[in-house]
Amino acid sequence: MRDLPSLYGIRDVQELNSLFNVIAYNSGNEFNLESLSQESGVDKQTIRRYLEYLEAAFLIKILYPVGINTKRFQRDSRFKIYLTNPSMRCALFAPITFTDDHFGQMVETAIVAQWMHRGDVPLHFAAWAGGDVDLVMVAPSQKPLFVVEIKWSNQYVSNPGKLKSLLKYARENKKKVVWVTSIDKVSRKTHENTELCYIPAASYCFSVGKYSFTGKTTDNLTQFS
């Protein structure tokens, strides 16, 4: 709040603070400029500039959606915003426990933060009418290199049929292997001709951080099978 105003000539520090508080509290949520403006009380054009400043300062990471066919939308009217470190939310507000309603968002934030160590990787989320997938890395060919559904739950290990959006996306893109995080369960199952690799969220974070130094993708991480 001191450096950014001096670097970018921001006069209303309170506006920047208000916007960042909204982002931090809702890290991992989907936004558009209209919803951000309503929640923060900051003008939409001003928000555009502030988002650029916050991302340039490595405080946030913005992900844009692809459709079910993994193609980018011509107009990116919606996006997800993540803190680059989930601990910032606790610093601004209050510590949370693993049973808190917001803990799943912090798990998702932690995983995206680990992927940022890979540099400028083409991370997106997939969204279409009636479905979405949390994390997709898109190749230059507009095909998914890997697909991850981030869950803070063990229920999907025994109920893979509940992962309807993930399974539909895998079918549409002929993706044979997809990943699903859990609390502490490890498993591999085939459902509807798709191999579901379940991995604890903490182990997934560790593996992404480790393999950031090797250039491998998570589809190579077979040590958890």
N, C-alpha and C positions, 0 to 999 in steps of 0.2 A: 504493500500500500504506500510505501515511500518511493521505491525505485521506479515502478511503472509510471506514476504521474510525472516524475522528473524526466524519464526517458521519452515519453510520448506526449508530453504537454497536456496531461489530463488535469482539468481544473476542478471538476466535481468528484473528489475522492469518495464521497459518500455514495454516489451512484455506482462506482466501481465496486465498492464494498458490498452494496446491496445485491448486485448481480452475482458476485462471487459467492456470497452466502447461499443464494438460491441454488447455484450450481453445485456447491459442496454438499448441501443437505440432500440433493437429489441426484448425486453422482450415479451414472449408469442409466438414467431415465432418458426417454425420448422427448425431444423438444422441437418447437419451431419458433421463429422469431416472435410470433404473436403471443404464444404461451409464456415465453421468457419475459416479454415486455409486461404482460399482465401481472406476473408473479413478482417481478423485481421493481416495477414502476419506472423502468428506464425505456426511453424511446428506442424503437426498432433500429433506426440507422445508427444510433450510438452503440447499441448492442453489437452490431456487426463489427465495429472498430474494436470494442473491448474484447470480443472473442478472439480476434486476431492478436491482440496484445497479450492476452492470457496464455494463448497457445504458444506464442513466440517466447514467452517467459518460462515455458515448460511447466506450467501449473495445471493445464488441462490438455486433454486429447479429444478431438472431435472425430467421430466416425459417421460416415454417410452410408445410406442404404443402397443395396442392390435388390433387384426383383427376384422372383423365384427362378428366373432364367439366368441369374448372376450378372445381368446387365445393369450398368449404372443408369439411374433416372436422369432424364435431360434437365429437370429442375429439381435440385436438392432442397426442397422446402422443409424437410424434417431431418433431424440428425440426433445422435446421442452424444452426450458430453460426459467425460470421465475425469476425475481428478488423477493426477499422475502419481499420487500416493494416497491410499485410503486413510492413512493416519491423520491427514489434514482435516477430515470431517470431524474426527474425535477431538482434535485440537480446537476447532471452532465451536463445537457444540458440547457433546458429552460422550464419554466412552460407551460402547454398546457391547452386548454379549452375543454369543452365537445363537441365542434364541430370539433375538430382537428381529422385528419385522424388516429392518433395513439391512440385516447382515448379509442377505443374498446379494444386494446391490454392492456391498463392500467386497464380497468375494469376486464378483464380476469386475469391479474396479481394479482389484489386485492382479487379476489375470491379464487384463488389458495393459496395466502398468508393466508387467513382466515382458510382454511382447514389445513394448517400446524400446527395450534394450537391443532389439534387433535392428534398430534404425528405422528408416522410412519404409516399413513393410505395408503392403496394400491391404489393410484391415478394413472390413466393413461389417455391417449386420445385414441380414436378409429380411425383407418385409414385403408382404403382399396381402391382398384382401383375405382375411381369415387366417393368417399365419405369419410366423417370424422365426428366425434362427439367430442366436446371440452373436456368433462370431464366425466370420468367413474370411479367409485370405484368398484374394483373387489374382489369378495369373494374368499375364498380358493377353492371353488368348480368351479372356473373360470366362475361364473355367475355375471352379473352386479348387485351390491347392489343398486346403483342409477345412473342416467344418467342426465347430464345437458348440454344443448346447451347455450353458453354464447353469447348473442346478445346485442348490444347497439343500439336498434331500437325498435319502437313500431309496425312496419309494420307486424310482424309475428302473432300478436294477431288476426288481421282480415284476415290474409292470411296463415293459418297453412299448406296449401298444399305446400308452398315454403320450408318447413323444410324436404325436401326429404330424406336427409341422416339420420336425426334423426329418422324419421318414419320408414325407412328401418331397421335401427339398432334395434329399438324397436320390430319390427315384427320378425326379425331373432332370437332375444333373448327372445321372449315372455314376454317383459317388458310392463306391462299395464300402468304404470305411469312414465312420464318423465317430466323434468323441463326445462323451457326456461326463460331466463332473458330478461327484457325489460328496457326501460328508466324509465317509471313511470306507467305502466299499470298492473293491476291485473286481472286475468281471469282464468277460467278453461273451456277447451273445449275438446270434444272427436272427434278425426279425425282418420279414418281408424282403428277403435277399440283401439286407444291409447289415454289415457287421458293426455292432455297437460296442465301443470300447469304453468301459466305465473306469474312471480313475478319481481318487480323492482330490478335491480342489487344491489342497496344500501340495500334494505330490505333483499335480499338473503345473502349479506355479514354479516349483523347484525345477522341474524338467525343462520348462520354457526358458527359465533363467540360465540353466546349465547349457542347453543346446543353442542359446543365442551366440555362444562363442564358437560353434561348429558349423553354423549355416544350415543345419538339418531342420526339417519340419517335424511336427508332432506325429505325423504318420509313421515316422521312423522309430518312435519310442515304444519298442516292443518289450522292454524290460519289466513292464508292469503287467504283462499277460499272465 
